[in-house]
């Protein structure tokens, strides 16, 4: 493994640790969930940089990452849902862990919680 792959692995560990924290309902909140999505985005950006800008990954390193970030519909949906809070409008097609599509209605993510 290359040093560059180690950087991707570190970003993955940061994402994974936040997801573990979010699993503890009593000690997590929406800010933690948003942080987990942000860490996932950092992981994806690190992969894209190492793979396509620096071109520093070998084929055995890049192939599994391509499968996750380019061919796994669930991950694509997770990336899309991250930007909902950043004012995405229009149709949003997401996929659950079984690769079954579902949509979020605009009203779903524009609704403010009751005070």
Buried (B, 14 or more C-beta within 10 A) or exposed (E): EEEBBEBBBEBBEBBBEBBEBBEEEEEBEEEBBBBBBEBBBBBBEBBEBBBEEEEBBEEEBBEEBBEBBEEBBBBBBBBBBBEBEEEBEEEBEBBEEEEEEEEBEEEEBEEEEEE
